[in-house]
């Protein structure tokens, strides 16, 4: 990731399918509100990454 990226801690996140994409609404701990739009392929890749991270955490425990 780039150095100039702001890091937020998620307070709440919701997802909804809208036409041909998925929108993820996020509220951060400091009250910042974001809406992310992603294709199903982008989300599949993200889910794969998250599963790999969580599986490694489970294996370490």
PyMOL commands that place a pseudoatom at each C-alpha (Angstrom):
pseudoatom trace, name=CA, resn=UNK, resi=1, chain=A, elem=C, hetatm=0, pos=[0.000, 0.000, 0.000]
pseudoatom trace, name=CA, resn=UNK, resi=2, chain=A, elem=C, hetatm=0, pos=[1.029, 3.566, -0.551]
pseudoatom trace, name=CA, resn=UNK, resi=3, chain=A, elem=C, hetatm=0, pos=[2.462, 5.636, 2.282]
pseudoatom trace, name=CA, resn=UNK, resi=4, chain=A, elem=C, hetatm=0, pos=[-0.211, 8.309, 1.906]
pseudoatom trace, name=CA, resn=UNK, resi=5, chain=A, elem=C, hetatm=0, pos=[-3.119, 6.012, 2.843]
pseudoatom trace, name=CA, resn=UNK, resi=6, chain=A, elem=C, hetatm=0, pos=[-5.221, 6.909, 5.888]
pseudoatom trace, name=CA, resn=UNK, resi=7, chain=A, elem=C, hetatm=0, pos=[-5.995, 4.022, 8.237]
pseudoatom trace, name=CA, resn=UNK, resi=8, chain=A, elem=C, hetatm=0, pos=[-9.408, 3.862, 9.911]
pseudoatom trace, name=CA, resn=UNK, resi=9, chain=A, elem=C, hetatm=0, pos=[-10.855, 1.471, 12.491]
pseudoatom trace, name=CA, resn=UNK, resi=10, chain=A, elem=C, hetatm=0, pos=[-14.266, 0.131, 11.476]
pseudoatom trace, name=CA, resn=UNK, resi=11, chain=A, elem=C, hetatm=0, pos=[-17.156, 0.820, 13.842]
pseudoatom trace, name=CA, resn=UNK, resi=12, chain=A, elem=C, hetatm=0, pos=[-19.850, -0.639, 11.574]
pseudoatom trace, name=CA, resn=UNK, resi=13, chain=A, elem=C, hetatm=0, pos=[-20.042, -1.982, 8.027]
pseudoatom trace, name=CA, resn=UNK, resi=14, chain=A, elem=C, hetatm=0, pos=[-22.991, -3.041, 5.881]
pseudoatom trace, name=CA, resn=UNK, resi=15, chain=A, elem=C, hetatm=0, pos=[-23.099, -4.432, 2.352]
pseudoatom trace, name=CA, resn=UNK, resi=16, chain=A, elem=C, hetatm=0, pos=[-25.779, -4.404, -0.350]
pseudoatom trace, name=CA, resn=UNK, resi=17, chain=A, elem=C, hetatm=0, pos=[-25.994, -5.512, -3.969]
pseudoatom trace, name=CA, resn=UNK, resi=18, chain=A, elem=C, hetatm=0, pos=[-26.831, -2.613, -6.284]
pseudoatom trace, name=CA, resn=UNK, resi=19, chain=A, elem=C, hetatm=0, pos=[-27.341, -3.474, -9.955]
pseudoatom trace, name=CA, resn=UNK, resi=20, chain=A, elem=C, hetatm=0, pos=[-24.069, -5.040, -11.175]
pseudoatom trace, name=CA, resn=UNK, resi=21, chain=A, elem=C, hetatm=0, pos=[-21.900, -4.207, -8.151]
pseudoatom trace, name=CA, resn=UNK, resi=22, chain=A, elem=C, hetatm=0, pos=[-21.805, -4.390, -4.357]
pseudoatom trace, name=CA, resn=UNK, resi=23, chain=A, elem=C, hetatm=0, pos=[-21.725, -1.310, -2.142]
pseudoatom trace, name=CA, resn=UNK, resi=24, chain=A, elem=C, hetatm=0, pos=[-20.159, -1.446, 1.304]
pseudoatom trace, name=CA, resn=UNK, resi=25, chain=A, elem=C, hetatm=0, pos=[-21.091, 1.362, 3.683]
pseudoatom trace, name=CA, resn=UNK, resi=26, chain=A, elem=C, hetatm=0, pos=[-18.575, 1.883, 6.476]
pseudoatom trace, name=CA, resn=UNK, resi=27, chain=A, elem=C, hetatm=0, pos=[-18.648, 4.088, 9.546]
pseudoatom trace, name=CA, resn=UNK, resi=28, chain=A, elem=C, hetatm=0, pos=[-15.323, 4.467, 11.328]
pseudoatom trace, name=CA, resn=UNK, resi=29, chain=A, elem=C, hetatm=0, pos=[-14.598, 4.960, 15.022]
pseudoatom trace, name=CA, resn=UNK, resi=30, chain=A, elem=C, hetatm=0, pos=[-13.999, 8.692, 14.426]
pseudoatom trace, name=CA, resn=UNK, resi=31, chain=A, elem=C, hetatm=0, pos=[-17.355, 9.078, 12.627]
pseudoatom trace, name=CA, resn=UNK, resi=32, chain=A, elem=C, hetatm=0, pos=[-16.020, 9.144, 9.066]
pseudoatom trace, name=CA, resn=UNK, resi=33, chain=A, elem=C, hetatm=0, pos=[-18.508, 7.567, 6.647]
pseudoatom trace, name=CA, resn=UNK, resi=34, chain=A, elem=C, hetatm=0, pos=[-17.369, 5.850, 3.457]
pseudoatom trace, name=CA, resn=UNK, resi=35, chain=A, elem=C, hetatm=0, pos=[-19.110, 4.011, 0.648]
pseudoatom trace, name=CA, resn=UNK, resi=36, chain=A, elem=C, hetatm=0, pos=[-17.071, 1.511, -1.325]
pseudoatom trace, name=CA, resn=UNK, resi=37, chain=A, elem=C, hetatm=0, pos=[-18.183, 0.046, -4.655]
pseudoatom trace, name=CA, resn=UNK, resi=38, chain=A, elem=C, hetatm=0, pos=[-16.762, -3.251, -5.864]
pseudoatom trace, name=CA, resn=UNK, resi=39, chain=A, elem=C, hetatm=0, pos=[-17.394, -5.849, -8.533]
pseudoatom trace, name=CA, resn=UNK, resi=40, chain=A, elem=C, hetatm=0, pos=[-18.153, -9.428, -7.511]
pseudoatom trace, name=CA, resn=UNK, resi=41, chain=A, elem=C, hetatm=0, pos=[-14.690, -10.442, -8.808]
pseudoatom trace, name=CA, resn=UNK, resi=42, chain=A, elem=C, hetatm=0, pos=[-12.995, -7.834, -6.609]
pseudoatom trace, name=CA, resn=UNK, resi=43, chain=A, elem=C, hetatm=0, pos=[-14.911, -9.081, -3.576]
pseudoatom trace, name=CA, resn=UNK, resi=44, chain=A, elem=C, hetatm=0, pos=[-14.059, -12.714, -4.368]
pseudoatom trace, name=CA, resn=UNK, resi=45, chain=A, elem=C, hetatm=0, pos=[-10.367, -11.784, -4.341]
pseudoatom trace, name=CA, resn=UNK, resi=46, chain=A, elem=C, hetatm=0, pos=[-10.774, -9.883, -1.062]
pseudoatom trace, name=CA, resn=UNK, resi=47, chain=A, elem=C, hetatm=0, pos=[-12.663, -12.760, 0.568]
pseudoatom trace, name=CA, resn=UNK, resi=48, chain=A, elem=C, hetatm=0, pos=[-9.895, -15.127, -0.520]
pseudoatom trace, name=CA, resn=UNK, resi=49, chain=A, elem=C, hetatm=0, pos=[-7.281, -12.904, 1.111]
pseudoatom trace, name=CA, resn=UNK, resi=50, chain=A, elem=C, hetatm=0, pos=[-9.315, -12.632, 4.327]
pseudoatom trace, name=CA, resn=UNK, resi=51, chain=A, elem=C, hetatm=0, pos=[-9.868, -16.403, 4.503]
pseudoatom trace, name=CA, resn=UNK, resi=52, chain=A, elem=C, hetatm=0, pos=[-6.124, -16.992, 4.121]
pseudoatom trace, name=CA, resn=UNK, resi=53, chain=A, elem=C, hetatm=0, pos=[-5.376, -14.534, 6.952]
pseudoatom trace, name=CA, resn=UNK, resi=54, chain=A, elem=C, hetatm=0, pos=[-8.021, -16.002, 9.265]
pseudoatom trace, name=CA, resn=UNK, resi=55, chain=A, elem=C, hetatm=0, pos=[-6.989, -19.601, 8.491]
pseudoatom trace, name=CA, resn=UNK, resi=56, chain=A, elem=C, hetatm=0, pos=[-3.381, -18.731, 9.381]
pseudoatom trace, name=CA, resn=UNK, resi=57, chain=A, elem=C, hetatm=0, pos=[-4.586, -17.171, 12.669]
pseudoatom trace, name=CA, resn=UNK, resi=58, chain=A, elem=C, hetatm=0, pos=[-6.575, -20.335, 13.461]
pseudoatom trace, name=CA, resn=UNK, resi=59, chain=A, elem=C, hetatm=0, pos=[-3.586, -22.557, 12.681]
pseudoatom trace, name=CA, resn=UNK, resi=60, chain=A, elem=C, hetatm=0, pos=[-1.362, -20.490, 14.985]
pseudoatom trace, name=CA, resn=UNK, resi=61, chain=A, elem=C, hetatm=0, pos=[-3.830, -20.742, 17.881]
for i in range(1, 61): cmd.bond("trace and resi %d" % i, "trace and resi %d" % (i + 1))
show_as sticks, trace
zoom trace
